[in-house]
């Protein structure tokens, strides 16, 4: 059998590792961008104000109960 190492061919197989590393880099960049946009770091630092005050309707007055004898 012929030995392929003498012709300079080392077997390859690095394409799978390259795909894995590329996917991991994309995931890390996506996570950094997600947290950067959600933390307000890239929105110019303007504070968002939200009014959450809610007034509940008042209950009707209870009917008067006669005093016990």
N, CA, C and O atoms as a Tripos MOL2 file, in Angstrom:
@<TRIPOS>MOLECULE
protein
  276   275    69     0     0
PROTEIN
NO_CHARGES

@<TRIPOS>ATOM
      1 N           0.8340   -1.1810    0.0000 N.3       1 UNK1
      2 CA          0.0000    0.0000    0.0000 C.3       1 UNK1
      3 C           0.8750    1.2390    0.0000 C.2       1 UNK1
      4 O           1.9760    1.2340    0.5500 O.2       1 UNK1
      5 N           0.3880    2.2830   -0.6090 N.am      2 UNK2
      6 CA          1.1580    3.5090   -0.7270 C.3       2 UNK2
      7 C           0.9230    4.3850    0.4980 C.2       2 UNK2
      8 O          -0.1740    4.4270    1.0550 O.2       2 UNK2
      9 N           1.9620    5.0680    0.8940 N.am      3 UNK3
     10 CA          1.8760    5.9900    2.0250 C.3       3 UNK3
     11 C           1.6940    7.3950    1.4800 C.2       3 UNK3
     12 O           2.5710    7.9090    0.7850 O.2       3 UNK3
     13 N           0.5660    8.0220    1.7860 N.am      4 UNK4
     14 CA          0.2560    9.3380    1.2320 C.3       4 UNK4
     15 C           1.0110   10.4760    1.9200 C.2       4 UNK4
     16 O           0.9880   11.6030    1.4260 O.2       4 UNK4
     17 N           1.6700   10.2140    3.0310 N.am      5 UNK5
     18 CA          2.3560   11.2900    3.7400 C.3       5 UNK5
     19 C           3.5880   11.7680    2.9960 C.2       5 UNK5
     20 O           4.0150   12.9060    3.1910 O.2       5 UNK5
     21 N           4.1710   10.9330    2.1520 N.am      6 UNK6
     22 CA          5.3830   11.3500    1.4550 C.3       6 UNK6
     23 C           5.0800   12.3260    0.3180 C.2       6 UNK6
     24 O           5.9760   13.0490   -0.1180 O.2       6 UNK6
     25 N           3.8340   12.3630   -0.1720 N.am      7 UNK7
     26 CA          3.5060   13.2590   -1.2710 C.3       7 UNK7
     27 C           3.0190   14.6180   -0.7930 C.2       7 UNK7
     28 O           2.6370   15.4530   -1.6130 O.2       7 UNK7
     29 N           3.0230   14.8610    0.5160 N.am      8 UNK8
     30 CA          2.6180   16.1540    1.0380 C.3       8 UNK8
     31 C           1.1520   16.2030    1.4680 C.2       8 UNK8
     32 O           0.7040   17.2070    2.0210 O.2       8 UNK8
     33 N           0.4170   15.1480    1.2240 N.am      9 UNK9
     34 CA         -0.9860   15.1030    1.6120 C.3       9 UNK9
     35 C          -1.0690   14.5930    3.0430 C.2       9 UNK9
     36 O          -0.7200   13.4440    3.3110 O.2       9 UNK9
     37 N          -1.5250   15.4320    3.9620 N.am     10 UNK10
     38 CA         -1.5490   15.0320    5.3610 C.3      10 UNK10
     39 C          -2.9030   14.4790    5.7820 C.2      10 UNK10
     40 O          -3.1080   14.2380    6.9720 O.2      10 UNK10
     41 N          -3.8110   14.2730    4.8820 N.am     11 UNK11
     42 CA         -5.0740   13.6420    5.2280 C.3      11 UNK11
     43 C          -6.2490   14.5890    5.2900 C.2      11 UNK11
     44 O          -7.3840   14.1380    5.1400 O.2      11 UNK11
     45 N          -6.0450   15.8640    5.4990 N.am     12 UNK12
     46 CA         -7.1480   16.8250    5.5420 C.3      12 UNK12
     47 C          -8.0280   16.6120    6.7530 C.2      12 UNK12
     48 O          -7.5370   16.2690    7.8280 O.2      12 UNK12
     49 N          -9.3190   16.8120    6.5890 N.am     13 UNK13
     50 CA        -10.2440   16.6280    7.6990 C.3      13 UNK13
     51 C         -10.4160   17.8670    8.5400 C.2      13 UNK13
     52 O         -11.0660   17.8040    9.5840 O.2      13 UNK13
     53 N          -9.8670   18.9830    8.1350 N.am     14 UNK14
     54 CA         -9.9860   20.2130    8.9130 C.3      14 UNK14
     55 C         -11.2390   21.0120    8.5940 C.2      14 UNK14
     56 O         -11.5210   22.0060    9.2630 O.2      14 UNK14
     57 N         -11.9920   20.5980    7.5890 N.am     15 UNK15
     58 CA        -13.1830   21.3480    7.1970 C.3      15 UNK15
     59 C         -14.2590   21.2660    8.2770 C.2      15 UNK15
     60 O         -14.9440   22.2530    8.5430 O.2      15 UNK15
     61 N         -14.4090   20.1210    8.8890 N.am     16 UNK16
     62 CA        -15.4060   19.9700    9.9530 C.3      16 UNK16
     63 C         -15.0860   20.8480   11.1450 C.2      16 UNK16
     64 O         -15.9810   21.4650   11.7230 O.2      16 UNK16
     65 N         -13.8270   20.9090   11.5150 N.am     17 UNK17
     66 CA        -13.4150   21.7570   12.6330 C.3      17 UNK17
     67 C         -13.6030   23.2270   12.2780 C.2      17 UNK17
     68 O         -13.9650   24.0250   13.1420 O.2      17 UNK17
     69 N         -13.3670   23.5900   11.0470 N.am     18 UNK18
     70 CA        -13.5690   24.9740   10.6220 C.3      18 UNK18
     71 C         -15.0250   25.3890   10.6980 C.2      18 UNK18
     72 O         -15.3320   26.5180   11.0800 O.2      18 UNK18
     73 N         -15.9230   24.4850   10.3360 N.am     19 UNK19
     74 CA        -17.3520   24.7750   10.4220 C.3      19 UNK19
     75 C         -17.7690   24.9520   11.8800 C.2      19 UNK19
     76 O         -18.5360   25.8610   12.2010 O.2      19 UNK19
     77 N         -17.2770   24.1030   12.7470 N.am     20 UNK20
     78 CA        -17.6190   24.1930   14.1770 C.3      20 UNK20
     79 C         -17.1170   25.5020   14.7650 C.2      20 UNK20
     80 O         -17.8530   26.1750   15.4870 O.2      20 UNK20
     81 N         -15.8950   25.8690   14.4740 N.am     21 UNK21
     82 CA        -15.3280   27.1200   14.9860 C.3      21 UNK21
     83 C         -16.0890   28.3170   14.4130 C.2      21 UNK21
     84 O         -16.3510   29.2840   15.1290 O.2      21 UNK21
     85 N         -16.4420   28.2570   13.1380 N.am     22 UNK22
     86 CA        -17.2040   29.3450   12.5350 C.3      22 UNK22
     87 C         -18.5700   29.5250   13.1690 C.2      22 UNK22
     88 O         -18.9960   30.6550   13.4110 O.2      22 UNK22
     89 N         -19.2600   28.4340   13.4420 N.am     23 UNK23
     90 CA        -20.5740   28.5080   14.0940 C.3      23 UNK23
     91 C         -20.4320   29.0600   15.5030 C.2      23 UNK23
     92 O         -21.2540   29.8720   15.9280 O.2      23 UNK23
     93 N         -19.4170   28.6410   16.2290 N.am     24 UNK24
     94 CA        -19.2140   29.1480   17.5840 C.3      24 UNK24
     95 C         -18.9260   30.6470   17.5820 C.2      24 UNK24
     96 O         -19.4050   31.3680   18.4570 O.2      24 UNK24
     97 N         -18.1610   31.1160   16.6240 N.am     25 UNK25
     98 CA        -17.8660   32.5520   16.5380 C.3      25 UNK25
     99 C         -19.1480   33.3340   16.2590 C.2      25 UNK25
    100 O         -19.3760   34.3800   16.8650 O.2      25 UNK25
    101 N         -19.9830   32.8380   15.3510 N.am     26 UNK26
    102 CA        -21.2410   33.5110   15.0430 C.3      26 UNK26
    103 C         -22.1500   33.5490   16.2660 C.2      26 UNK26
    104 O         -22.7920   34.5680   16.5200 O.2      26 UNK26
    105 N         -22.2170   32.4620   17.0240 N.am     27 UNK27
    106 CA        -23.0570   32.4120   18.2240 C.3      27 UNK27
    107 C         -22.5600   33.3970   19.2710 C.2      27 UNK27
    108 O         -23.3660   34.0880   19.8950 O.2      27 UNK27
    109 N         -21.2620   33.4740   19.4720 N.am     28 UNK28
    110 CA        -20.7060   34.4110   20.4590 C.3      28 UNK28
    111 C         -20.9870   35.8550   20.0500 C.2      28 UNK28
    112 O         -21.3550   36.6730   20.8920 O.2      28 UNK28
    113 N         -20.8210   36.1730   18.7820 N.am     29 UNK29
    114 CA        -21.0950   37.5390   18.3140 C.3      29 UNK29
    115 C         -22.5790   37.8640   18.4690 C.2      29 UNK29
    116 O         -22.9300   38.9830   18.8420 O.2      29 UNK29
    117 N         -23.4510   36.8980   18.1870 N.am     30 UNK30
    118 CA        -24.8870   37.1210   18.3370 C.3      30 UNK30
    119 C         -25.2580   37.3590   19.7990 C.2      30 UNK30
    120 O         -26.0930   38.2140   20.0930 O.2      30 UNK30
    121 N         -24.6510   36.6150   20.7100 N.am     31 UNK31
    122 CA        -24.9320   36.8150   22.1400 C.3      31 UNK31
    123 C         -24.4490   38.1830   22.6140 C.2      31 UNK31
    124 O         -25.1510   38.8590   23.3670 O.2      31 UNK31
    125 N         -23.2790   38.5910   22.1900 N.am     32 UNK32
    126 CA        -22.7600   39.9010   22.5840 C.3      32 UNK32
    127 C         -23.6620   41.0060   22.0470 C.2      32 UNK32
    128 O         -23.9590   41.9650   22.7590 O.2      32 UNK32
    129 N         -24.0950   40.8790   20.8040 N.am     33 UNK33
    130 CA        -24.9820   41.8910   20.2220 C.3      33 UNK33
    131 C         -26.3270   41.9210   20.9340 C.2      33 UNK33
    132 O         -26.8790   42.9950   21.1710 O.2      33 UNK33
    133 N         -26.8570   40.7510   21.2760 N.am     34 UNK34
    134 CA        -28.1410   40.6790   21.9790 C.3      34 UNK34
    135 C         -28.0800   41.4160   23.3060 C.2      34 UNK34
    136 O         -28.9470   42.2370   23.6040 O.2      34 UNK34
    137 N         -27.0560   41.1250   24.1040 N.am     35 UNK35
    138 CA        -26.9450   41.7710   25.4100 C.3      35 UNK35
    139 C         -26.6000   43.2570   25.2800 C.2      35 UNK35
    140 O         -27.0250   44.0610   26.1100 O.2      35 UNK35
    141 N         -25.8440   43.6260   24.2620 N.am     36 UNK36
    142 CA        -25.5040   45.0400   24.0680 C.3      36 UNK36
    143 C         -26.7430   45.8480   23.7180 C.2      36 UNK36
    144 O         -26.9280   46.9450   24.2440 O.2      36 UNK36
    145 N         -27.5880   45.3340   22.8470 N.am     37 UNK37
    146 CA        -28.7920   46.0720   22.4660 C.3      37 UNK37
    147 C         -29.8180   46.0820   23.5900 C.2      37 UNK37
    148 O         -30.4910   47.0930   23.7900 O.2      37 UNK37
    149 N         -29.9540   44.9890   24.3260 N.am     38 UNK38
    150 CA        -30.9570   44.9330   25.3900 C.3      38 UNK38
    151 C         -30.5530   45.7110   26.6400 C.2      38 UNK38
    152 O         -31.4230   46.1280   27.4040 O.2      38 UNK38
    153 N         -29.2790   45.9110   26.8620 N.am     39 UNK39
    154 CA        -28.8470   46.6540   28.0400 C.3      39 UNK39
    155 C         -28.9310   48.1510   27.8250 C.2      39 UNK39
    156 O         -28.7950   48.9090   28.7850 O.2      39 UNK39
    157 N         -29.1470   48.6010   26.6120 N.am     40 UNK40
    158 CA        -29.2260   50.0180   26.3170 C.3      40 UNK40
    159 C         -27.8770   50.6310   26.0150 C.2      40 UNK40
    160 O         -27.7760   51.8490   25.8650 O.2      40 UNK40
    161 N         -26.8440   49.8260   25.9240 N.am     41 UNK41
    162 CA        -25.5000   50.3360   25.6760 C.3      41 UNK41
    163 C         -25.4200   51.0060   24.3010 C.2      41 UNK41
    164 O         -24.6730   51.9700   24.1320 O.2      41 UNK41
    165 N         -26.1640   50.5200   23.3350 N.am     42 UNK42
    166 CA        -26.0870   51.0530   21.9770 C.3      42 UNK42
    167 C         -27.2570   51.9630   21.6310 C.2      42 UNK42
    168 O         -27.3800   52.3860   20.4820 O.2      42 UNK42
    169 N         -28.1160   52.2720   22.5900 N.am     43 UNK43
    170 CA        -29.2900   53.0930   22.2810 C.3      43 UNK43
    171 C         -29.0600   54.5670   22.6010 C.2      43 UNK43
    172 O         -30.0250   55.3300   22.6370 O.2      43 UNK43
    173 N         -27.8540   54.9870   22.8280 N.am     44 UNK44
    174 CA        -27.5530   56.3850   23.0810 C.3      44 UNK44
    175 C         -27.6910   56.7710   24.5420 C.2      44 UNK44
    176 O         -27.5430   57.9450   24.8800 O.2      44 UNK44
    177 N         -27.9660   55.8310   25.4010 N.am     45 UNK45
    178 CA        -28.0330   56.1060   26.8290 C.3      45 UNK45
    179 C         -29.3040   56.7890   27.2880 C.2      45 UNK45
    180 O         -29.3850   57.2120   28.4410 O.2      45 UNK45
    181 N         -30.2930   56.9090   26.4300 N.am     46 UNK46
    182 CA        -31.5300   57.5560   26.8480 C.3      46 UNK46
    183 C         -32.3280   56.6150   27.7420 C.2      46 UNK46
    184 O         -32.5170   55.4400   27.4280 O.2      46 UNK46
    185 N         -32.7860   57.1560   28.8510 N.am     47 UNK47
    186 CA        -33.5520   56.3490   29.7880 C.3      47 UNK47
    187 C         -35.0060   56.2760   29.3450 C.2      47 UNK47
    188 O         -35.6020   57.2760   28.9440 O.2      47 UNK47
    189 N         -35.5530   55.1000   29.4250 N.am     48 UNK48
    190 CA        -36.9530   54.9180   29.0560 C.3      48 UNK48
    191 C         -37.7950   55.0280   30.3180 C.2      48 UNK48
    192 O         -37.4920   54.3990   31.3320 O.2      48 UNK48
    193 N         -38.8420   55.8220   30.2510 N.am     49 UNK49
    194 CA        -39.7320   55.9890   31.3920 C.3      49 UNK49
    195 C         -41.0920   55.4010   31.0370 C.2      49 UNK49
    196 O         -41.6770   55.7150   30.0010 O.2      49 UNK49
    197 N         -41.5690   54.5470   31.9170 N.am     50 UNK50
    198 CA        -42.8460   53.8910   31.6970 C.3      50 UNK50
    199 C         -43.7390   54.1930   32.8850 C.2      50 UNK50
    200 O         -43.3460   53.9830   34.0320 O.2      50 UNK50
    201 N         -44.9450   54.6880   32.6130 N.am     51 UNK51
    202 CA        -45.9000   54.9800   33.6800 C.3      51 UNK51
    203 C         -46.7780   53.7590   33.8850 C.2      51 UNK51
    204 O         -47.5080   53.3520   32.9810 O.2      51 UNK51
    205 N         -46.7050   53.1750   35.0750 N.am     52 UNK52
    206 CA        -47.4750   51.9750   35.3560 C.3      52 UNK52
    207 C         -48.5220   52.2030   36.4380 C.2      52 UNK52
    208 O         -49.0280   51.2440   37.0210 O.2      52 UNK52
    209 N         -48.8490   53.4470   36.7110 N.am     53 UNK53
    210 CA        -49.8550   53.7060   37.7410 C.3      53 UNK53
    211 C         -51.2410   53.4150   37.1810 C.2      53 UNK53
    212 O         -51.6270   53.9190   36.1270 O.2      53 UNK53
    213 N         -51.9670   52.6000   37.9060 N.am     54 UNK54
    214 CA        -53.2990   52.1880   37.4860 C.3      54 UNK54
    215 C         -54.2550   52.4850   38.6230 C.2      54 UNK54
    216 O         -54.0100   52.0970   39.7660 O.2      54 UNK54
    217 N         -55.3480   53.1750   38.3110 N.am     55 UNK55
    218 CA        -56.3330   53.4520   39.3560 C.3      55 UNK55
    219 C         -57.4500   52.4220   39.2640 C.2      55 UNK55
    220 O         -58.0590   52.2320   38.2110 O.2      55 UNK55
    221 N         -57.7010   51.7720   40.3760 N.am     56 UNK56
    222 CA        -58.7520   50.7520   40.4180 C.3      56 UNK56
    223 C         -60.0950   51.4280   40.6820 C.2      56 UNK56
    224 O         -60.1490   52.4210   41.4080 O.2      56 UNK56
    225 N         -61.1550   50.9170   40.1180 N.am     57 UNK57
    226 CA        -62.4740   51.5050   40.3830 C.3      57 UNK57
    227 C         -62.8760   51.2740   41.8380 C.2      57 UNK57
    228 O         -62.5370   50.2520   42.4340 O.2      57 UNK57
    229 N         -63.6010   52.2360   42.3940 N.am     58 UNK58
    230 CA        -64.0180   52.0850   43.7910 C.3      58 UNK58
    231 C         -65.2250   51.1570   43.8750 C.2      58 UNK58
    232 O         -66.0540   51.1030   42.9670 O.2      58 UNK58
    233 N         -65.3000   50.4390   44.9740 N.am     59 UNK59
    234 CA        -66.4110   49.5160   45.1850 C.3      59 UNK59
    235 C         -67.6530   50.2830   45.6260 C.2      59 UNK59
    236 O         -67.5320   51.3270   46.2670 O.2      59 UNK59
    237 N         -68.8320   49.7900   45.2980 N.am     60 UNK60
    238 CA        -70.0520   50.4500   45.7890 C.3      60 UNK60
    239 C         -70.1720   50.2540   47.3110 C.2      60 UNK60
    240 O         -69.6400   49.2970   47.8730 O.2      60 UNK60
    241 N         -70.8720   51.1680   47.9440 N.am     61 UNK61
    242 CA        -71.0260   51.0710   49.3920 C.3      61 UNK61
    243 C         -71.9090   49.8690   49.7400 C.2      61 UNK61
    244 O         -72.8500   49.5480   49.0140 O.2      61 UNK61
    245 N         -71.5990   49.2210   50.8410 N.am     62 UNK62
    246 CA        -72.3320   48.0360   51.2610 C.3      62 UNK62
    247 C         -73.6850   48.4750   51.8580 C.2      62 UNK62
    248 O         -73.7870   49.5440   52.4600 O.2      62 UNK62
    249 N         -74.7060   47.6440   51.6820 N.am     63 UNK63
    250 CA        -76.0070   48.0010   52.2580 C.3      63 UNK63
    251 C         -75.9460   47.9680   53.7950 C.2      63 UNK63
    252 O         -75.2020   47.1860   54.3860 O.2      63 UNK63
    253 N         -76.7330   48.8210   54.4080 N.am     64 UNK64
    254 CA        -76.7270   48.8510   55.8710 C.3      64 UNK64
    255 C         -77.4540   47.6340   56.4340 C.2      64 UNK64
    256 O         -78.5100   47.2360   55.9400 O.2      64 UNK64
    257 N         -76.8810   47.0670   57.4510 N.am     65 UNK65
    258 CA        -77.4570   45.8850   58.0950 C.3      65 UNK65
    259 C         -78.1060   46.3360   59.4100 C.2      65 UNK65
    260 O         -77.4920   47.0740   60.1810 O.2      65 UNK65
    261 N         -79.3510   45.8910   59.6710 N.am     66 UNK66
    262 CA        -79.9960   46.2800   60.9300 C.3      66 UNK66
    263 C         -79.2810   45.6670   62.1260 C.2      66 UNK66
    264 O         -78.7800   44.5450   62.0590 O.2      66 UNK66
    265 N         -79.2410   46.4100   63.2080 N.am     67 UNK67
    266 CA        -78.5610   45.9270   64.4200 C.3      67 UNK67
    267 C         -79.3440   44.7590   65.0000 C.2      67 UNK67
    268 O         -80.5720   44.7420   64.9130 O.2      67 UNK67
    269 N         -78.6580   43.7790   65.5920 N.am     68 UNK68
    270 CA        -79.3630   42.6310   66.2070 C.3      68 UNK68
    271 C         -80.1310   43.0720   67.4550 C.2      68 UNK68
    272 O         -79.7210   44.0210   68.1230 O.2      68 UNK68
    273 N         -81.2350   42.4010   67.7760 N.am     69 UNK69
    274 CA        -82.0700   42.7540   68.9310 C.3      69 UNK69
    275 C         -81.6060   42.1090   70.1920 C.2      69 UNK69
    276 O         -82.2080   42.3110   71.2470 O.2      69 UNK69
@<TRIPOS>BOND
     1     1     2 1
     2     2     3 1
     3     3     4 2
     4     3     5 am
     5     5     6 1
     6     6     7 1
     7     7     8 2
     8     7     9 am
     9     9    10 1
    10    10    11 1
    11    11    12 2
    12    11    13 am
    13    13    14 1
    14    14    15 1
    15    15    16 2
    16    15    17 am
    17    17    18 1
    18    18    19 1
    19    19    20 2
    20    19    21 am
    21    21    22 1
    22    22    23 1
    23    23    24 2
    24    23    25 am
    25    25    26 1
    26    26    27 1
    27    27    28 2
    28    27    29 am
    29    29    30 1
    30    30    31 1
    31    31    32 2
    32    31    33 am
    33    33    34 1
    34    34    35 1
    35    35    36 2
    36    35    37 am
    37    37    38 1
    38    38    39 1
    39    39    40 2
    40    39    41 am
    41    41    42 1
    42    42    43 1
    43    43    44 2
    44    43    45 am
    45    45    46 1
    46    46    47 1
    47    47    48 2
    48    47    49 am
    49    49    50 1
    50    50    51 1
    51    51    52 2
    52    51    53 am
    53    53    54 1
    54    54    55 1
    55    55    56 2
    56    55    57 am
    57    57    58 1
    58    58    59 1
    59    59    60 2
    60    59    61 am
    61    61    62 1
    62    62    63 1
    63    63    64 2
    64    63    65 am
    65    65    66 1
    66    66    67 1
    67    67    68 2
    68    67    69 am
    69    69    70 1
    70    70    71 1
    71    71    72 2
    72    71    73 am
    73    73    74 1
    74    74    75 1
    75    75    76 2
    76    75    77 am
    77    77    78 1
    78    78    79 1
    79    79    80 2
    80    79    81 am
    81    81    82 1
    82    82    83 1
    83    83    84 2
    84    83    85 am
    85    85    86 1
    86    86    87 1
    87    87    88 2
    88    87    89 am
    89    89    90 1
    90    90    91 1
    91    91    92 2
    92    91    93 am
    93    93    94 1
    94    94    95 1
    95    95    96 2
    96    95    97 am
    97    97    98 1
    98    98    99 1
    99    99   100 2
   100    99   101 am
   101   101   102 1
   102   102   103 1
   103   103   104 2
   104   103   105 am
   105   105   106 1
   106   106   107 1
   107   107   108 2
   108   107   109 am
   109   109   110 1
   110   110   111 1
   111   111   112 2
   112   111   113 am
   113   113   114 1
   114   114   115 1
   115   115   116 2
   116   115   117 am
   117   117   118 1
   118   118   119 1
   119   119   120 2
   120   119   121 am
   121   121   122 1
   122   122   123 1
   123   123   124 2
   124   123   125 am
   125   125   126 1
   126   126   127 1
   127   127   128 2
   128   127   129 am
   129   129   130 1
   130   130   131 1
   131   131   132 2
   132   131   133 am
   133   133   134 1
   134   134   135 1
   135   135   136 2
   136   135   137 am
   137   137   138 1
   138   138   139 1
   139   139   140 2
   140   139   141 am
   141   141   142 1
   142   142   143 1
   143   143   144 2
   144   143   145 am
   145   145   146 1
   146   146   147 1
   147   147   148 2
   148   147   149 am
   149   149   150 1
   150   150   151 1
   151   151   152 2
   152   151   153 am
   153   153   154 1
   154   154   155 1
   155   155   156 2
   156   155   157 am
   157   157   158 1
   158   158   159 1
   159   159   160 2
   160   159   161 am
   161   161   162 1
   162   162   163 1
   163   163   164 2
   164   163   165 am
   165   165   166 1
   166   166   167 1
   167   167   168 2
   168   167   169 am
   169   169   170 1
   170   170   171 1
   171   171   172 2
   172   171   173 am
   173   173   174 1
   174   174   175 1
   175   175   176 2
   176   175   177 am
   177   177   178 1
   178   178   179 1
   179   179   180 2
   180   179   181 am
   181   181   182 1
   182   182   183 1
   183   183   184 2
   184   183   185 am
   185   185   186 1
   186   186   187 1
   187   187   188 2
   188   187   189 am
   189   189   190 1
   190   190   191 1
   191   191   192 2
   192   191   193 am
   193   193   194 1
   194   194   195 1
   195   195   196 2
   196   195   197 am
   197   197   198 1
   198   198   199 1
   199   199   200 2
   200   199   201 am
   201   201   202 1
   202   202   203 1
   203   203   204 2
   204   203   205 am
   205   205   206 1
   206   206   207 1
   207   207   208 2
   208   207   209 am
   209   209   210 1
   210   210   211 1
   211   211   212 2
   212   211   213 am
   213   213   214 1
   214   214   215 1
   215   215   216 2
   216   215   217 am
   217   217   218 1
   218   218   219 1
   219   219   220 2
   220   219   221 am
   221   221   222 1
   222   222   223 1
   223   223   224 2
   224   223   225 am
   225   225   226 1
   226   226   227 1
   227   227   228 2
   228   227   229 am
   229   229   230 1
   230   230   231 1
   231   231   232 2
   232   231   233 am
   233   233   234 1
   234   234   235 1
   235   235   236 2
   236   235   237 am
   237   237   238 1
   238   238   239 1
   239   239   240 2
   240   239   241 am
   241   241   242 1
   242   242   243 1
   243   243   244 2
   244   243   245 am
   245   245   246 1
   246   246   247 1
   247   247   248 2
   248   247   249 am
   249   249   250 1
   250   250   251 1
   251   251   252 2
   252   251   253 am
   253   253   254 1
   254   254   255 1
   255   255   256 2
   256   255   257 am
   257   257   258 1
   258   258   259 1
   259   259   260 2
   260   259   261 am
   261   261   262 1
   262   262   263 1
   263   263   264 2
   264   263   265 am
   265   265   266 1
   266   266   267 1
   267   267   268 2
   268   267   269 am
   269   269   270 1
   270   270   271 1
   271   271   272 2
   272   271   273 am
   273   273   274 1
   274   274   275 1
   275   275   276 2
@<TRIPOS>SUBSTRUCTURE
     1 UNK1         2 RESIDUE 1 A UNK
     2 UNK2         6 RESIDUE 1 A UNK
     3 UNK3        10 RESIDUE 1 A UNK
     4 UNK4        14 RESIDUE 1 A UNK
     5 UNK5        18 RESIDUE 1 A UNK
     6 UNK6        22 RESIDUE 1 A UNK
     7 UNK7        26 RESIDUE 1 A UNK
     8 UNK8        30 RESIDUE 1 A UNK
     9 UNK9        34 RESIDUE 1 A UNK
    10 UNK10       38 RESIDUE 1 A UNK
    11 UNK11       42 RESIDUE 1 A UNK
    12 UNK12       46 RESIDUE 1 A UNK
    13 UNK13       50 RESIDUE 1 A UNK
    14 UNK14       54 RESIDUE 1 A UNK
    15 UNK15       58 RESIDUE 1 A UNK
    16 UNK16       62 RESIDUE 1 A UNK
    17 UNK17       66 RESIDUE 1 A UNK
    18 UNK18       70 RESIDUE 1 A UNK
    19 UNK19       74 RESIDUE 1 A UNK
    20 UNK20       78 RESIDUE 1 A UNK
    21 UNK21       82 RESIDUE 1 A UNK
    22 UNK22       86 RESIDUE 1 A UNK
    23 UNK23       90 RESIDUE 1 A UNK
    24 UNK24       94 RESIDUE 1 A UNK
    25 UNK25       98 RESIDUE 1 A UNK
    26 UNK26      102 RESIDUE 1 A UNK
    27 UNK27      106 RESIDUE 1 A UNK
    28 UNK28      110 RESIDUE 1 A UNK
    29 UNK29      114 RESIDUE 1 A UNK
    30 UNK30      118 RESIDUE 1 A UNK
    31 UNK31      122 RESIDUE 1 A UNK
    32 UNK32      126 RESIDUE 1 A UNK
    33 UNK33      130 RESIDUE 1 A UNK
    34 UNK34      134 RESIDUE 1 A UNK
    35 UNK35      138 RESIDUE 1 A UNK
    36 UNK36      142 RESIDUE 1 A UNK
    37 UNK37      146 RESIDUE 1 A UNK
    38 UNK38      150 RESIDUE 1 A UNK
    39 UNK39      154 RESIDUE 1 A UNK
    40 UNK40      158 RESIDUE 1 A UNK
    41 UNK41      162 RESIDUE 1 A UNK
    42 UNK42      166 RESIDUE 1 A UNK
    43 UNK43      170 RESIDUE 1 A UNK
    44 UNK44      174 RESIDUE 1 A UNK
    45 UNK45      178 RESIDUE 1 A UNK
    46 UNK46      182 RESIDUE 1 A UNK
    47 UNK47      186 RESIDUE 1 A UNK
    48 UNK48      190 RESIDUE 1 A UNK
    49 UNK49      194 RESIDUE 1 A UNK
    50 UNK50      198 RESIDUE 1 A UNK
    51 UNK51      202 RESIDUE 1 A UNK
    52 UNK52      206 RESIDUE 1 A UNK
    53 UNK53      210 RESIDUE 1 A UNK
    54 UNK54      214 RESIDUE 1 A UNK
    55 UNK55      218 RESIDUE 1 A UNK
    56 UNK56      222 RESIDUE 1 A UNK
    57 UNK57      226 RESIDUE 1 A UNK
    58 UNK58      230 RESIDUE 1 A UNK
    59 UNK59      234 RESIDUE 1 A UNK
    60 UNK60      238 RESIDUE 1 A UNK
    61 UNK61      242 RESIDUE 1 A UNK
    62 UNK62      246 RESIDUE 1 A UNK
    63 UNK63      250 RESIDUE 1 A UNK
    64 UNK64      254 RESIDUE 1 A UNK
    65 UNK65      258 RESIDUE 1 A UNK
    66 UNK66      262 RESIDUE 1 A UNK
    67 UNK67      266 RESIDUE 1 A UNK
    68 UNK68      270 RESIDUE 1 A UNK
    69 UNK69      274 RESIDUE 1 A UNK
